[in-house]
Amino acid sequence: MTAPLYAPDWLRGITVKQPWAACIVDGDKRIENRPRAWSTGWRLLHAGGSVDRPALRDPLVARTIRGHHLHTSAVLAVVRITGCHTDPDDGPACSEWAQPGCFHLDLDDVHVLPLPVPCPGALGPWRVPRPVFEQVLLQLPHLTQLFPEVTS
């Protein structure tokens, strides 16, 4: 029997451009803005291959990432999406990180990797290669308690 090529099907990757990924990992950004809704569950937080340069001029972003390295094309953390919503048109934003007209993914349980794991990533929820998943578990062994579906 050959080893599976991908991590368990319940775990997907989410790619976020820098500096937004660093704001999640190194700051208090717990809302991710998306054009469509996402389902809840665990995700590997992946920093995309490019940097959103105009975002670097945003004072909130600049304050959050000051002194931090912007890793790209790598898994940086494990996060849990606990909900997805939009803000009411006439109401206040749910967070200073929320952008109007977007679906807001509620992020919780951010587990930062000590070392980024290189990985190409993709748009939308993507299947995680098994070697990447194994490297994540080696760095964060306590996650096996959170992921009862994982077998040694």
C-alpha positions in Angstrom: 0.0 0.0 0.0 1.4 3.4 -1.0 1.3 6.4 1.3 -1.3 9.1 0.6 -0.2 12.1 -1.5 -2.2 14.6 0.5 -3.1 15.4 4.0 -6.5 14.2 5.3 -9.4 15.6 3.2 -10.8 17.7 6.1 -7.7 19.9 6.1 -7.2 22.5 3.4 -4.9 25.4 2.8 -5.8 29.0 2.6 -3.4 31.4 0.8 -3.2 34.9 2.1 -1.0 37.6 0.5 1.6 39.4 2.5 1.5 41.6 4.6 -2.0 40.3 5.5 -0.6 36.8 6.5 1.9 38.5 8.8 -0.9 40.5 10.4 -2.6 37.2 11.3 0.5 35.5 12.5 2.3 38.4 14.2 -0.7 40.6 15.1 -4.3 40.5 16.1 -5.9 40.2 12.6 -8.6 37.6 13.1 -10.8 38.5 10.1 -9.8 37.5 6.6 -11.7 39.2 3.8 -12.8 37.0 0.9 -15.0 37.5 -2.2 -17.1 34.4 -1.3 -18.0 32.4 1.8 -15.8 29.6 3.2 -16.8 26.7 5.4 -15.5 26.4 8.9 -12.7 24.1 9.9 -8.9 23.9 10.2 -6.7 25.4 7.6 -3.0 25.7 7.0 -2.3 29.5 6.7 -0.1 29.9 3.6 1.6 33.2 2.6 1.3 33.7 -1.1 4.1 34.3 -3.4 3.5 38.0 -3.9 3.3 41.1 -1.6 0.4 43.5 -1.6 2.6 46.6 -1.8 -0.1 49.3 -1.3 -1.2 47.5 1.9 2.3 48.3 3.4 1.3 52.0 3.5 -1.8 51.2 5.7 -0.9 52.5 9.2 -2.6 49.5 10.9 -0.6 47.1 8.8 2.6 49.0 9.1 2.3 49.1 12.9 1.5 45.3 13.0 4.3 44.1 10.8 7.1 46.4 12.0 10.2 44.3 12.7 8.7 41.1 11.2 9.9 39.2 8.1 7.3 38.8 5.3 7.8 35.2 4.4 6.3 34.2 1.0 5.3 30.9 -0.6 5.3 29.1 2.7 2.9 27.7 5.3 3.2 29.9 8.4 0.5 28.7 10.8 -2.5 26.5 11.4 -5.7 28.4 12.0 -9.4 27.5 12.5 -12.2 29.2 10.6 -15.0 29.4 13.2 -17.5 31.4 11.1 -18.2 33.4 8.0 -20.3 36.5 7.8 -20.9 39.9 6.1 -21.4 43.2 7.9 -24.8 44.9 7.6 -24.8 47.7 5.0 -25.9 50.2 7.6 -24.0 48.9 10.5 -20.5 49.2 11.8 -17.7 46.9 10.6 -17.1 43.8 12.8 -13.4 44.6 13.1 -10.9 47.2 12.1 -9.5 44.6 9.7 -12.9 44.1 7.9 -13.3 45.4 4.4 -16.8 46.4 3.2 -18.5 44.2 0.6 -16.5 41.1 1.5 -17.2 37.9 3.4 -15.4 37.9 6.7 -13.8 34.7 7.8 -13.5 34.5 11.6 -10.1 33.1 12.5 -9.3 31.5 15.8 -6.8 29.1 17.4 -3.8 30.5 15.5 -0.8 28.1 16.0 2.3 29.7 14.5 5.0 27.5 13.1 8.5 28.0 14.4 9.8 27.7 10.9 7.9 28.4 7.7 7.3 25.3 5.5 7.9 26.1 1.8 4.9 25.3 -0.3 3.4 26.7 -3.6 -0.3 27.1 -2.4 -3.2 28.0 -4.7 -6.4 30.1 -4.9 -9.4 28.9 -3.0 -9.3 26.0 -0.5 -6.5 23.7 -1.7 -5.4 20.2 -0.9 -2.3 20.1 1.3 0.5 17.8 0.1 1.2 15.1 2.7 4.9 16.1 3.2 3.9 19.6 4.1 1.3 18.3 6.6 3.9 16.1 8.1 6.4 18.9 8.5 3.7 21.0 10.2 2.9 18.2 12.7 6.6 17.8 13.4 6.8 21.4 14.4 3.5 21.5 16.3 3.1 18.0 17.8 0.4 19.2 20.2 -1.9 19.5 17.1 -2.3 15.7 17.0 -4.5 16.1 20.1 -6.7 18.6 18.2 -6.8 16.5 15.1 -8.1 13.1 16.3 -8.4 11.9 12.7 -4.6 11.9 12.4 -3.1 8.5 12.8 0.6 7.9 13.3 
